Amino acid sequence: LGMLAMNRMRVHSNKIATITGRNLRNFTCRTTTQMSAANMQAETQRSTAPQGTSNAPKERISQGSLVKAAMFEAPGSLVDIGINLVDRSFEKDRAEVIARAKSANVACMVVTGTCIRTSNAAKKLCDSVTDYPLYFTAGVHPHNAKTCNKQTVQELKALAAHPRCVAIGECGLDFNRNFSPPAVQEEWFDVQVALAKEVGKPLFMHCRDAGGKFAEILSRHAPLGVPAVVHCFTGSRQELQSFLELDLYIGITGWVCDDRPERGGAELAALLPSIPHDRLMIETDAPYLTPRSIKPSRARPGRNEPALLPHVLRAVAQAVGKTEEVVAAETTAVARKVFGLSLLDGPL
């Protein structure tokens, strides 16, 4: 009996290893052109969910239903300054995503371009949506810097000429993952800063574990002569101070809603009072960074979207000690000024 039990255990272990290996092959390290975080999470849930004894399939709560249950209307018009709306996770319900954003009082979105392909896709999306104010950025994310070539600058310059293009970016440095070699990242960040100055467009920037070099490259181009935004800021107090000394604007995402000690949400919240109100903006960076203030976890949508931006507003308002109405008015005014935006309720 002992040997039989051991043999059964070996067979069972082999089956688990086979299944696990098959599942793992479905996942690759995400770049801006690979599987979205939302899809990854959904696939993980499907592949690891415990199997019940009933043959009847469990009813799944849809993304839209989860968002509708978690969303609430902001007390003033909001601008989502960073939304990856051309991500493949939005392909099937993009119109519904925009409709839910309207219901949450998100009155305008800036669609992020992270490479030539996504920047072109963002342009086409902005051209196709006529009943909601969409704008876009054109740039190459540091993860994708290794894809740049001699045509890149001319392609970005052509995109920047579009009336709905409001910034060069997302560009910058990411020394956390180094999907592109650091030297290549630095080269193409420098090129895009110069391009923004040439075409007179704001900069929409990314910085992760690269604050010193990031500030150094921007300092070479001082005075910039154009507004520059550090989107999804998650850095240290020292980095924040250096960015403010360079007259940069700061974008805050749902990272500030994350209550896990190892993620630094509380530390980020503690820095917010140090950001002048005329330098602060909010964003979702959807489909990533779903606000973890949505509880319990089973009620939290697997994919973030603009309708959840009021959760970021609420966390920021609590951190800076102001009402949500005041922070909504302040951050929206800054976004409109920096990017020259029109909202649902009227022109700038």
C-alpha positions in Angstrom: 0.0 0.0 0.0 2.8 2.4 0.8 4.4 1.9 -2.7 1.0 2.3 -4.4 0.4 5.6 -2.6 3.8 6.8 -3.6 3.3 5.9 -7.2 -0.1 7.7 -7.2 1.6 10.7 -5.7 4.3 10.7 -8.5 1.6 10.5 -11.2 -0.4 13.3 -9.6 2.8 15.4 -9.3 3.7 14.8 -13.0 0.2 15.9 -14.1 0.5 19.1 -12.0 4.0 19.8 -13.4 2.7 19.3 -17.0 -0.3 21.6 -16.4 1.8 24.2 -14.7 4.4 24.1 -17.4 1.7 24.5 -20.1 0.2 27.5 -18.2 3.6 29.2 -17.7 4.4 29.0 -21.4 1.3 31.3 -21.9 3.0 34.1 -20.0 5.9 36.2 -21.1 7.5 39.2 -19.5 5.3 42.1 -20.5 6.5 44.9 -22.8 4.2 47.5 -24.1 3.4 45.3 -27.1 2.8 42.1 -25.2 -0.2 40.7 -23.3 -1.7 43.3 -21.1 -1.7 43.0 -17.3 -5.4 42.7 -17.2 -5.4 39.7 -19.6 -2.6 38.1 -17.7 -4.6 38.4 -14.4 -7.7 37.0 -16.0 -5.8 34.0 -17.5 -4.1 33.4 -14.2 -7.5 33.3 -12.4 -8.8 30.8 -15.0 -5.8 28.5 -14.8 -5.5 28.4 -11.1 -9.1 28.4 -10.0 -10.0 25.4 -7.9 -12.2 22.9 -9.6 -15.6 22.1 -7.9 -17.4 18.9 -7.9 -20.3 20.3 -9.9 -20.3 20.0 -13.7 -22.2 23.3 -14.0 -20.0 26.2 -15.0 -19.6 29.0 -12.4 -21.2 32.3 -13.5 -18.4 34.9 -14.0 -19.0 38.5 -13.1 -18.2 40.7 -16.2 -15.6 43.4 -16.2 -18.3 45.9 -16.9 -20.4 44.8 -14.0 -17.5 45.0 -11.6 -16.6 48.5 -12.8 -20.2 49.7 -12.5 -20.4 48.4 -8.9 -17.1 50.0 -7.9 -17.3 53.3 -9.8 -18.8 56.6 -8.5 -19.3 60.0 -10.0 -16.6 62.5 -9.3 -17.7 65.8 -7.8 -16.2 67.7 -10.7 -14.9 67.1 -14.2 -11.7 65.0 -14.3 -9.0 64.5 -16.9 -7.3 61.1 -17.2 -3.9 62.3 -18.5 -2.6 58.7 -19.1 -4.7 55.9 -20.4 -3.4 53.1 -22.6 -6.7 52.9 -24.5 -5.2 51.2 -27.6 -4.1 48.3 -25.4 -5.6 45.0 -26.7 -7.5 44.5 -23.4 -9.9 47.3 -24.6 -10.5 45.9 -28.1 -13.9 44.4 -27.4 -15.5 47.1 -25.2 -13.8 50.4 -25.9 -17.1 52.2 -26.5 -18.5 51.0 -23.2 -15.3 52.0 -21.4 -15.7 55.6 -22.7 -19.4 55.6 -21.8 -18.6 54.5 -18.2 -15.9 57.2 -18.0 -18.5 59.8 -18.9 -20.8 58.5 -16.2 -18.0 58.9 -13.7 -17.5 62.5 -14.8 -14.2 61.8 -16.5 -14.6 64.5 -19.1 -11.4 64.0 -21.2 -8.7 61.4 -21.8 -5.1 61.5 -23.1 -4.3 58.2 -24.9 -0.7 57.2 -24.3 1.5 56.3 -27.3 4.4 54.0 -26.3 5.9 53.2 -29.7 5.3 54.1 -33.3 2.6 51.5 -33.7 0.6 52.5 -30.6 1.1 56.2 -31.3 -0.4 55.6 -34.8 -3.2 53.5 -33.2 -3.9 56.3 -30.7 -4.1 58.8 -33.6 -6.6 56.7 -35.5 -8.7 56.2 -32.3 -8.9 59.9 -31.7 -9.9 60.5 -35.3 -12.7 57.9 -35.0 -14.3 59.0 -31.8 -16.3 62.1 -32.4 -18.6 62.3 -29.4 -15.9 62.4 -26.7 -12.7 64.5 -26.3 -9.8 62.1 -26.8 -6.2 63.3 -27.3 -3.0 61.3 -27.7 0.7 61.4 -27.1 3.3 60.2 -29.6 6.5 58.7 -28.4 8.7 55.7 -27.6 8.7 54.2 -24.1 12.1 53.3 -22.7 11.1 49.6 -22.9 10.8 50.0 -26.7 13.8 52.3 -27.2 15.7 49.4 -28.8 13.2 49.4 -31.7 14.1 52.9 -32.7 15.8 53.6 -36.0 16.6 56.5 -38.4 13.0 56.8 -39.4 11.7 57.1 -35.8 12.2 60.9 -35.4 10.4 61.7 -38.7 7.5 59.4 -37.9 7.1 61.0 -34.5 7.4 64.5 -36.0 4.6 63.6 -38.4 2.4 62.3 -35.6 3.1 65.5 -33.5 1.6 67.6 -36.3 -1.8 66.1 -35.8 -4.1 68.5 -34.0 -5.1 65.9 -31.3 -1.4 65.1 -30.4 -0.8 67.0 -27.2 2.6 65.7 -26.1 5.8 63.8 -27.1 6.0 60.6 -25.1 5.7 58.3 -23.3 9.5 58.6 -23.2 12.1 58.5 -20.4 14.2 55.9 -18.6 13.4 52.6 -16.8 16.5 51.1 -15.2 14.2 48.7 -13.1 13.7 46.2 -15.9 16.0 47.4 -18.7 14.0 45.8 -21.5 16.2 48.1 -23.6 19.9 48.7 -22.7 20.4 51.8 -20.5 22.6 53.5 -23.1 19.9 53.1 -25.8 17.2 54.4 -23.4 19.3 57.5 -22.7 20.0 58.1 -26.3 16.3 58.0 -27.3 15.1 60.0 -24.3 17.6 62.7 -25.2 16.3 62.6 -28.8 12.7 62.9 -27.8 13.4 65.8 -25.4 15.0 67.6 -28.2 12.1 66.8 -30.5 9.5 68.2 -28.0 11.4 71.4 -27.9 11.6 71.6 -31.7 7.9 71.0 -32.3 6.7 72.9 -29.2 4.9 70.0 -27.6 4.8 69.1 -23.9 6.8 66.0 -22.7 5.0 63.0 -21.2 7.7 61.1 -19.3 8.4 57.8 -17.5 11.1 57.4 -14.8 11.8 54.3 -12.8 14.9 53.8 -10.8 16.7 56.3 -12.9 16.2 59.6 -11.2 19.7 60.9 -11.4 20.3 60.2 -15.1 16.8 61.4 -15.9 17.3 64.8 -14.3 20.8 65.0 -15.9 19.4 64.6 -19.4 16.6 67.1 -18.8 19.1 69.6 -17.4 21.2 69.4 -20.6 18.2 70.9 -22.4 17.4 73.6 -19.9 15.4 75.7 -20.2 13.0 73.3 -21.8 10.6 75.9 -23.0 7.7 73.3 -22.9 5.8 71.8 -20.0 7.1 68.4 -18.9 5.1 65.8 -16.9 6.6 62.8 -14.9 3.7 60.4 -15.3 2.9 57.7 -12.7 5.4 59.1 -10.2 6.5 56.6 -7.6 9.9 57.9 -6.7 11.6 59.1 -3.5 11.3 62.5 -1.7 14.8 63.4 -3.2 13.6 62.6 -6.7 10.4 64.6 -6.2 12.4 67.6 -5.0 14.8 67.4 -8.0 11.9 67.1 -10.4 10.1 70.1 -8.9 13.3 72.1 -9.1 13.3 71.4 -12.8 9.7 72.8 -13.0 8.2 69.4 -13.9 4.6 68.4 -13.4 3.7 65.3 -11.5 1.1 62.6 -12.5 -0.3 60.4 -9.7 -2.0 57.0 -10.4 -3.8 54.3 -8.4 -0.4 53.4 -6.9 -1.4 55.8 -4.2 -4.4 53.6 -3.4 -2.2 50.5 -2.7 -2.2 49.6 1.0 0.4 46.8 0.7 3.4 47.9 2.8 5.9 46.6 0.2 4.4 48.7 -2.6 5.0 52.1 -1.1 1.5 53.5 -1.5 1.6 55.1 2.0 5.0 56.6 1.3 3.8 58.1 -1.9 0.7 59.6 -0.2 3.0 61.2 2.4 4.8 63.0 -0.4 1.7 64.5 -2.0 1.5 67.6 0.3 4.9 68.6 -1.0 3.6 68.9 -4.6 2.3 72.4 -5.4 -1.3 72.3 -6.4 -0.4 73.8 -9.8 2.0 71.0 -10.6 -0.3 68.0 -9.8 -2.4 65.9 -12.1 -4.1 62.5 -11.9 -4.3 59.5 -14.2 -5.2 55.8 -14.3 -2.5 54.3 -16.5 -5.2 51.8 -17.3 -5.4 48.9 -17.9 -2.8 48.7 -15.2 -2.9 49.8 -11.5 -6.5 49.1 -10.6 -7.1 51.0 -7.3 -6.7 48.6 -4.4 -9.0 50.8 -2.4 -11.8 48.8 -4.1 -12.5 46.1 -1.5 -13.0 43.2 -1.0 -10.6 42.0 -3.6 -13.3 39.9 -5.3 -15.1 43.1 -6.1 -12.0 44.7 -7.7 -12.0 44.7 -11.6 -9.1 42.7 -13.1 -8.6 45.6 -15.6 -8.3 49.2 -14.6 -10.2 51.8 -16.7 -10.9 55.6 -16.6 -14.2 55.2 -14.8 -12.2 54.3 -11.7 -10.2 57.6 -11.7 -12.4 59.0 -8.9 -10.8 56.5 -6.6 -7.4 58.1 -7.3 -9.0 61.5 -6.8 -10.3 60.4 -3.4 -6.9 59.1 -2.2 -5.1 62.2 -3.4 -7.6 64.5 -1.7 -7.2 62.6 1.6 -3.4 62.8 1.3 -3.3 66.5 0.7 -6.1 67.3 3.2 -8.5 68.9 0.7 -12.0 68.1 -0.5 -12.5 66.0 -3.6 -14.2 69.0 -5.2 -11.2 71.2 -4.8 -8.7 68.6 -6.0 -10.8 67.8 -9.0 -10.9 71.5 -10.0 -7.2 72.0 -9.4 -5.9 68.9 -11.2 -8.3 69.4 -14.2 -7.2 73.0 -14.5 -3.6 72.0 -14.6 -4.2 69.3 -17.2 -6.1 71.7 -19.4 -3.4 74.3 -19.2 -0.5 71.9 -19.8 -2.1 70.0 -22.7 -4.5 72.6 -24.1 -7.5 70.4 -23.7 -11.2 70.8 -24.3 -13.7 68.9 -22.1 -17.2 67.6 -22.5 -18.5 70.7 -20.8 -16.9 73.2 -23.2 -13.7 74.5 -24.8 -10.6 75.7 -22.9 
